[in-house]
Amino acid sequence: MSIDAVTPLRRRMIEDMNARKLSAQTQRSHILSCKRFAEFLKRSPETATVEHIRRFQLHLSETGISICNRNRVMTGVRFLFRVTLRRLDLAAEIYHIREPAGDEPGRDASRAGRCHEPQGPRGAQSLLWVRPARRARWSG
């Protein structure tokens, strides 16, 4: 049984995620995404270039994983570049793919999850006002 050593880069990324109070599941997802990117590169993500990011996004597209999973993987990689490495030039190269508007052929409607149904403006807006309203009522 092998134990993965925690590299200084991974340690910094974990510290950055803890500082931003990301959930344990989000942290695991981001770490696995960056690990996948490093395996694709066959070296540390610190050495990546714009071309490496472009090729990785093409690689994900060609492997046939869902749009939702591609976006999840690239979110973790973007966190690494934007926050931990402060490489805004590379973070800007990462794009997300929009889900098709209509039903995809062969897609089972029962599999539609939160990734496929964007939250409407009313749902988000109502949640934004819950805490300020509660504070105003109890502050006086």
C-alpha positions in Angstrom: 0.0 0.0 0.0 1.4 3.4 -1.0 0.8 6.6 0.8 0.7 9.7 -1.3 3.2 12.3 0.1 1.7 15.7 0.5 3.7 18.0 -1.7 4.3 21.7 -0.7 2.0 22.8 -3.5 -0.8 20.5 -2.3 -0.3 21.7 1.3 -0.5 25.4 0.1 -3.7 24.6 -1.8 -5.2 22.9 1.2 -4.3 25.9 3.4 -5.9 28.2 0.8 -9.1 26.1 0.7 -9.3 26.0 4.5 -8.8 29.7 4.7 -11.8 30.1 2.4 -13.8 27.5 4.5 -14.5 25.2 1.5 -16.2 22.0 2.5 -14.3 18.7 2.8 -16.1 17.4 -0.3 -15.1 20.5 -2.3 -11.6 20.2 -1.1 -11.4 16.5 -2.1 -12.9 17.3 -5.5 -10.4 20.2 -6.1 -7.4 18.0 -5.1 -8.5 15.1 -7.3 -9.0 17.5 -10.2 -5.5 18.9 -9.8 -4.1 15.4 -9.4 -5.7 14.5 -12.7 -4.2 17.5 -14.4 -0.8 16.7 -13.0 -1.1 13.1 -14.2 -2.0 14.5 -17.7 1.1 16.7 -17.6 3.3 14.0 -16.1 4.8 16.7 -13.8 3.8 19.5 -11.4 1.0 21.8 -12.4 3.3 24.7 -11.4 5.1 24.2 -14.8 1.9 24.4 -16.9 1.5 26.8 -19.8 -1.5 28.1 -21.7 -1.0 25.3 -24.2 -1.1 22.6 -21.5 -4.4 23.9 -20.2 -5.9 24.0 -23.7 -4.7 20.4 -24.4 -6.1 19.2 -21.1 -9.5 20.7 -21.8 -9.5 19.0 -25.2 -8.4 15.8 -23.5 -11.4 16.0 -21.1 -13.7 16.6 -24.0 -12.4 13.7 -26.0 -12.7 11.2 -23.1 -16.4 11.6 -23.2 -17.0 12.7 -19.6 -20.1 14.8 -19.0 -20.2 18.5 -19.3 -20.9 18.8 -15.6 -17.8 16.7 -14.7 -15.6 18.6 -17.1 -16.7 21.9 -15.5 -16.1 20.4 -12.0 -12.6 19.3 -12.9 -11.7 22.7 -14.4 -13.1 24.5 -11.4 -10.5 22.7 -9.2 -7.7 23.5 -11.6 -8.8 27.1 -11.8 -8.7 27.4 -8.0 -5.1 26.1 -8.1 -4.0 28.7 -10.7 -6.1 31.7 -9.5 -5.7 31.4 -5.7 -2.8 29.2 -4.8 -0.4 29.9 -7.7 -1.7 33.4 -8.4 -1.4 32.7 -12.1 -4.3 34.8 -13.4 -3.1 34.5 -16.9 -3.6 30.7 -16.8 -6.8 30.9 -14.8 -8.3 33.1 -17.5 -7.7 30.3 -20.1 -10.1 28.0 -18.3 -13.6 28.0 -19.7 -16.8 26.3 -18.7 -19.2 24.7 -21.1 -22.9 25.5 -20.9 -25.4 22.6 -20.8 -27.5 22.3 -24.0 -30.9 24.0 -23.6 -33.0 21.1 -24.8 -33.0 17.5 -23.8 -30.0 15.5 -25.1 -30.8 12.4 -27.1 -30.6 9.3 -24.9 -30.4 11.3 -21.7 -32.6 9.9 -18.9 -34.7 12.6 -17.3 -34.4 10.9 -13.9 -30.6 11.6 -14.0 -31.1 15.3 -14.2 -29.4 16.8 -11.1 -28.5 20.1 -9.7 -25.7 20.5 -12.2 -28.3 20.4 -15.1 -30.8 22.7 -13.6 -29.5 26.2 -12.9 -31.0 28.0 -10.0 -33.4 30.7 -11.0 -33.0 34.3 -10.0 -35.9 34.2 -7.5 -34.4 31.3 -5.6 -31.1 33.0 -5.2 -32.5 36.4 -4.4 -34.8 35.1 -1.7 -31.8 33.4 0.1 -29.8 36.6 -0.1 -32.3 38.5 2.0 -32.9 35.9 4.8 -29.9 36.8 6.9 -30.0 40.6 6.7 -33.7 40.6 7.5 -33.2 38.4 10.4 -30.3 40.5 11.7 -32.4 43.7 11.4 -35.2 42.3 13.3 -33.1 41.1 16.2 -30.6 44.0 16.3 -32.9 46.6 17.8 
